[in-house]
Amino acid sequence: MYLEIHLDCTWRDCAVVAPTTQDLSLRGGVRLQYEADYATVHLDARDYRALSVRVPVNLAIRTLPQWPSFLVDLLPQGAARKRLERSASDPLSPWDLLERGAINPVGNLRVRPQQPRHHRSHPGFDLHEIIERGDAFVDYALELGAAVAGATDTQGEAPKFWVVEDESGRWHPDSGELPFPIRRHALLKFPVPEAGPQAQDILRHEAVYQSVAARCGLRVTGELPTFTNGALLIPRFDRRVKNRKEIRLGVESLYSVAGVLDAASVFLRHDHLLIALARCVSDFRTELIEYVRRDLFNLALGNRDNHGRNTAILKDVDGTIRLAPLYDFGPAFLDSRAIARVIRWEGEAGGEGWSGILERLDQRFQEADLEPPSPIFRQAIAQTLPALEFLPRTMLECAADPDVVKRRSADIARLLAALEAARV
C-alpha cells in the first residue's frame, strides 16, 4: 500500500506500508519504508514532511511488531466507517478500511487511491440546501467520498461532511481533489442522535464554547464555527488557500504522538502526553501553557470528552510543530451517554489537590530526563484565574443558555477555590 504526502501543493509518493503476518488486526506485524527518492531529499525530517513525529524520514526498512500509531489516525471512524462496513460483502480488516477510507483524511497524508477519481460538472449548493441535508447533496457527497474520515471524527452516527466553498459562493462536498478554485474549507457537523434529547443543544453550544475560548485567550481558528438551522459549520485549520492553490498542513493526534495504538487498553495520563509533546513541539513552554489552560477550561465547562484524538498537533509548512487550534470542545456533561473524563492528572482522582498534582508531574518529567514543568504550569494557572472568575458572565455574553451556565457555576467556583488554596 502506497502512502502519499501533500507537499508544495501536490501529492507525492512518500512511503510503502504492508502487513508482514496473517494477522490483519492493528496488532499484526508491519513493514514500513520511505521511498528512496523521497527519503534522500528529506532525510531526518520529522515535521510536516514525515509520516509522524515518531517516524523520521530515513532509508531504513522498519519491521514493526504492530501498527505504527499514525496509521490509526488515517482510519475512517464513526458514521464514515460504518457506511464502508455496510457496503462491503465481507467483514473489513483494518487494512481494508485503510485502503478504502483513507484517501481524504485530515492532514497531509493519504493512501494512494486505487483508481483516479472522476468528477462530473456540478453547480454546487447554497448553504441552506446543505444544512437541510437534501437527498441530492447527501447522495452526491457519498458518491464523491466526502464523508468525514480521520483523527477528528467522533464515534456518533450523525453524518459529517467535508465541504468547500467555491469562488462564486457555492458549496460542494470535498472529496480531496476538486477541479475548480476553492475559497475556503470547512466541516459540516450534525447532532449525534445517541447524545439524547439535548443533542442539538450540545452542538449549538460547541459554537458558544468556541466563542468563550476565544474570549479567554485559548488558541482557536481565525474564523469561529457558526451554528445555523441545526448544523455546525466549522472552518478547517489543516487547509489553506494561497494563489488559488491548496496547502495542506500535517495533523497528528496526541494518541499518535504518544505512540498509543489502542487507547482502551492503555492507562494514560496527562504526564504521558506532555512528555511526548515536550519531545516534538517547537516551543514547549508555549504549548504547555496552552495545554494546561485548555484542561482547566475542560474542567470548568464540563467538556469531559478529552480523549487523545480530540487534541492534535499541527505541523506547519514553515517546519513548526504546535498544538492545533481547539476542536470538539463542548458541553459533554449534557450528553446522555454519560461520557467520562478519559485523561486525568496523576493524583486528580484521589483528590490530592493541585500542589500534589504538580509534584507528581515534576517527578515524571525528571524520570524522563526532562526539566520539571511546574513553574510553567503555575504560570498557566495564574493566567487562567481571572478568566475563570468571570467565566459565568462570559458564557452568558457568548449566548450560552442560562441553565447551562447555572449548572456549571458550582464546578467553576470549586475549581477556583482549589487553585487558590494551592497558592499557585
N, C-alpha and C positions, 0 to 999 in steps of 0.2 A: 504494500500500500504506500503510495507516494504522498508525502506531506508538502504543501506549498506555503510560502510566506509572501506577504504583500509588502514589497519594498519599492520605493521610487515609483509609486502609482501603478505597479503591475505585479501580477502573480509570477513567482519564480519557484522552480523546483528547489527543495531545501533538504529533504531527508527521506529515508525509506524506513518503514517500520513493518514488522511481521511477527506472527506468533512462532514460537520455537517448539511448542509441545502440542499435544492433542487437547489440552485444557484451554478452552477458548474463553474462560472467565477472566475477570480482572486479575486473578491470582495466577494465571498462566504465564509461562516464560515468554520473553520478548527480545527480539533483536532490533536494535536501533542504530542507524548510521547516517551521518550527514553526507550529502552528495559531495564528492571530492572537489568539483569545480566551485561549489558554494563555500565549502569549508576553507579552501585556500585563500579566498578573498576576505572572509570574515573571521579568521582564526582567532580563537579565545574570546570572542564576543559573548556576553551573557545578558545583553539588554534586548531591545526590540528586534534585533537580528537573530536571536537564539530561540529555540523551541521553548525554553524555560530558563529561569534564573538558576535552576538546578542542573541544567543540561547545556553547559557552554559549548560553543562551536569548536569542534576539533575533528581530526581524521580517524579517530578510534572507532572500532566496531564495539558497541555496547551490547553485551549479553546480560539481560536482566532477569531476575527470578520472577518478576511480576510487572504489571503495567507501570510505566512512569506516570506520576500523578498528573502531569499536564494533559495527558490524553483524556482523562476523565472530564476535564473542563470542556472538551470538544463534543462530548456525547450529548445527544438531544435528551431533554428532561421533560417531565410533566406531560402536558397535553400533546406536545410535538412527538414525544417518544411513543405515547400510547397510540397515536394515529399511525405511526410506522408499524408498530406491532400488530395493529388490527388489519393493516393492509397486506401483511405477509401471510403466505400459506403455511409456513413452518415457523416455529419459535426462532427468534433472532438472538444471536450471541452478541456480546458487546462489540466484537469485531464487525458483525453485520451492521449494527447500529452506527458504528463509527463510519463505515464506508457509505452508508445511505443518508446519514443525518448530520454529517459534519462538513457539509460543503458551503455553509454560510454562517459560521458561528460568530460569537463575539470575538473581537481582537483581530489580529492579522495573520492567523494560521487557518488552514483548512485542509481537508483531504481532497486530493485532486479529483474532480468529477470524472466519472467513468465515461460519460457522454457529454459533448458540448451542449449547452442549453440554448435553445432557440426561442426567441421572443416574438410573439405576434404584436402587431401595432395595436395600441390601446390608448384611448383618450384620457384615461385616469378617472379619478373620482373626486368629488368635493368632500371635505372633511365630514360633513353631515352624513353623507352616504356611507362612509366608512364606519362612523360611530354607530350608525343604525344597524351595522353588520348585515347589510343586504346580501342575499344569496349570490349576486353577481360578484361582489367583492370577495366574499369568503371562497367561492369556487376558484376565482382567478388567483387568489393568494396561495391556495393549496396547490394549484397547478404549477405555479412558479417555485414552490418550495419555500415560501416566505414565512412559514410558521416559525416561531422562536425556537432556537436550539442553543445550548451553550451554558456558560457558567452562571449567567444572571437569571436563568429561568427558574421558576419555583415548581413545586410538585402539584399544584392545583390543576383542575380540569379546564379552567377557563382558557379560551384561546387567546394567544398573544401573537402579534404580528409585527415584524419589521416593516416600516413604511418609509417612503421618501416623498418629498415634495419637489416637483419639477419647477422649472423657471417660470412657468405660467401660473403657478399656484395650485396645480392639480396633484393629487396624491396617488401613489402607486404602491402595491406590495413590493418589498425589496427582496429579490432573490439573490442579490450579491453582485450581479453583473447586468446592469441596465444600459441600453443603447442610447441614452439621452443624458444631457447635463442635469445634475441634481443640485437643488438649493439647500436642502437640509435633510438629515436623517433622524428618525425617531422610532420609539417603541410604542405601540398601541396596546394598552393593557385593559382587560375587562375584569369585573369582580369574580372571585373564586367561589363557586356555589358552596363548596364544603365549609367555607368560613361561617356559614349560618346566616340568620336574618340581617345581620349588620354588615354583610359583605360589601355592599355599596358604600356604606359609611366608612368602612375601613379604607377602601380605595380612595374615596374623596379626601380622607384625612392624610393619605400619603402625600398629596399635593400640599395640604396645610402644613404637615410636618417639615416638608422641604422648605417652605417659606420661613418657618420657625428656625430651622437650621441655618438658613442664610442670615437671618436677623441676629443669630447668636454667634456668627463668625465661623461656622463649620464650612468645609470645602464642598461646594455644590456645583452643579453645572451652571454655565453662564446664563442660560435661559431655563427658568424653572418649569416643572411639569404643570400642565393645565388639566383640570377635570371638567369635562363637558358631556352632558347628556348620558351619564352613566359610564363613561370610559375615561381613562387617563392617558394623555399624550405626553411621553417622556422624551426629551431631547437626548440623543446618544452622545456619550463622551468619547467613544472609541473611533469616531469618524470625523473627518474634517474635509472641507472642500476648498481647494486653492486653485485659482486659474482654471476653474471648471473641471478640475481633476480630483478624484477621491484619494484621500490619505487615510490609511488605517493604522491605528496605534495598537501596540501589543497590550493584551489584558491577561492577567493570571490570577486566579482565585487564591485566597490565603491558604486554603487546603493544599493547592498545588505548590505554593511557595514553601510550605512546611513539609511537603512530601507525604501528605496524608492520602491514602488510597481509598480507604473505607472508614469514613468518619464515625459510623455507628459502632465500630469495634475499637476506637481509639479514645483514651481518656485524655482529652485535650483541654488545655488551659491557656489563658491569655499569655502567660510567660512563654509557652512554646511558640506561639505565633510572633511575639515580639522579638524573640531571639532570632527567628528566621528572617524577620524584616530587617533587623539590625545588620544582617549579613548581605543584604542585597539593595536596600534603598540608597538613594544618592545623599540624603541628608536625614540621618536617623533622628536627630533632635527634633526637627520639624515634624517628622512623621509620628514620633512617639506622642508629641503634644496633641496632634490631630486624633490619633488613635484613642488616647485616654479621654479626651473631651467627647468623642463620639460615644464611648461606652457610658460615660456619666449621663449623657442625654438619653441613651437607651434605657438606663435605669429610671431616669426621671419621667420619661414619656411612655414607658411601658412597651417599648419595642423589644419583645422577648425573642424575636426571630433573628438571632445574631449568629447563625452558623457561618462556617468559613467560606461558603460560596456567596454570602451576602456582603462580603467585602473583598476587594481585589486590589492588585497593584496595576498601575498604568505605566506602560513603557513607551516613552515618547520618542519621536524621531531625532531629537537632539541628544539622545543617549541617557536622559534622566529617568529614574525609576522612583515612583512615589505612590501613595495611596490614591486610588481612583476616587472621583467625586462620590459622595454619599448616594446610595441607592437602596431600594427595598427597605425604606425607613418609614415605618408607620405604626399605628396603634395595635400591635399584635395581641395586646391584652384583651381586645374585644372579640377575638376570633373564637368561635365556638369549639374549635378543635383543641382548646387548652394547650396552646403552644408553650413549650417550656424554654427557658433561657438555656441555651446549649453550652456556650463558652463562658466560663466564670474565672474570676481571680482566685488563685490558690488562697484558701482561708476564708473566702467570701461566704460559702455555705455554712461554715462553722461560726459565723458572727464574730470574727476576731477584730473587726474594725479596720479602718484604713491604715493605721500605723502597722498593724500586723501584716496586712497585705503587702505593704511596701517593703517590709523586712524580708518577707519570703521572696519577693520579686528580685531584690538585690542579691539574695543568696543564689537564686537560679542563674542570674547573669554572671555572677562570679564563678560558678561551677562551669559555665560555658566560656570562661576566659574573656568575658566582656565587662566593660565598665558598668558599675551599678547605676541604674537609671532613676533612682528615687528623687534626686534633685530636679530632674526634668519633669518627672511625674508630678511633683509638688507644684512646679510652675504651671503645669496644665490645669491642676485643680484650682490654683489661685486665679487663673484666667477665666475659669468657668463659674466660680461662685457668684459673681454679680449677675450673670445671665440666669442662673438658677433662681436667684432671689426674686427676679421679676418674671420668671417663666410663665406662670398662670396668666398674667396680663398680656405677655407677648403672644401666647396661644390665642387668646380672645381677639387680639388685634389682627391675627392672621386668619381669622374666621373659623377657628375650632368651635365645635358645639360646646355650649356651656356645660352640658352633662359630662363630656369628655374631660374638660378642664377640672370640674369638680372631682371626678374620680381619680385624677392624677395628683391633685393638690396635696393630699396626705403623704404620698410617696415622695413628692418633691420636698416637702418640709422635713421628712425623716432623713432624706439624703443630705440636705443642707446641714442638719444638726449633726449627723455622723461625720461629715467632712470637717466641720468647725470644731467638733470635740477632739478630733485627732490633731488639731492645731497644724494643719497642713496649708 
